[in-house]
Each structure stands twice: as structure tokens, then as C-alpha cells.
Amino acid sequence: MAATVTIEKSYFQALLRRAEFHSNGHGFDPTKNWGNQVTISKAEHNQLLRSAREYGMVLFL
């Protein structure tokens, strides 16, 4: 599996605009080191919570 991907510059700029829009434009800095933080969708978050609950149930059986 490749560790990198290539995207067109226009697509990258659109992603930056989208991120800036969702951050309300308050101090958005795409070069900022976000450390160990990631952004996921609400649906992905809910799935992770369900998986964690299911995993917890398996441990206590």
C-alpha cells in the first residue's frame, strides 16, 4: 500500500477552502502542526463508539 497520494492543485485548494469554511475562518492555519489530532465525520465517530462498546462487551463475556 502506498504511503503517499497525488492530487491536483485545484483539488487541494478546494480542500483548504472547505476546511477554512468549516472552521469559520477563525485563525485557520493549514501549516499548523496538529500533533495527534485528526478530524473524522460524525458517522465515523458513531461507528467507533459502537465498535468500542461491542469490544467492551466481548471482553466481559
N, C-alpha and C positions, 0 to 999 in steps of 0.2 A: 504494500500500500504506500503510495506516495505521501511524503510529508509536506509537500507544498502544492499549491494550485496557482494557476494563472488566470486572471480576469482582466477584462478590458478596462481601460482607464475611466471611461464614461460610467461603467457599472460601479466601479469603486467610488467615484464621486457621488453617484446616486445613493450608495450605502451610507456615505458620510453625511449627506443631506438628511437622509431618513433618520439616522442616529441623532443628529442635531435637532431635528423636529421633535423626536420623542423625548429629548432631554430638555425641551422648552428653550433651547439655546442659551441656557444659563451656564456659562463657563465651560462649554463642551470643548475638550481638547483631545483630538484623536491620537495625539502622540503621547498622552499621559500614560504612565506605567500603572496599569490597573491591578498589578500584583496577581493575586489568586482569585480574582473576581471574574465571573462570566455572566452573560445575560442569556436567559432561556425564556421560552414562551410560557404562558400560564398553563397551557396544556401539558407541556413537558414537565413543568413543576408538579402538577397534579399527578402525572404518571409516576414521577419519582416518589412522591408521598405514598401512593398506593403500593408501589413496589416495596418501599421500606416497611409499611405495615404488614404486607404479606410475608416478607422476610422475617420480621419480628415474630409473627405467628408460627412460622416454621421452627424457629429456634426454641420455642417453648412447648413444642409438642412432645 
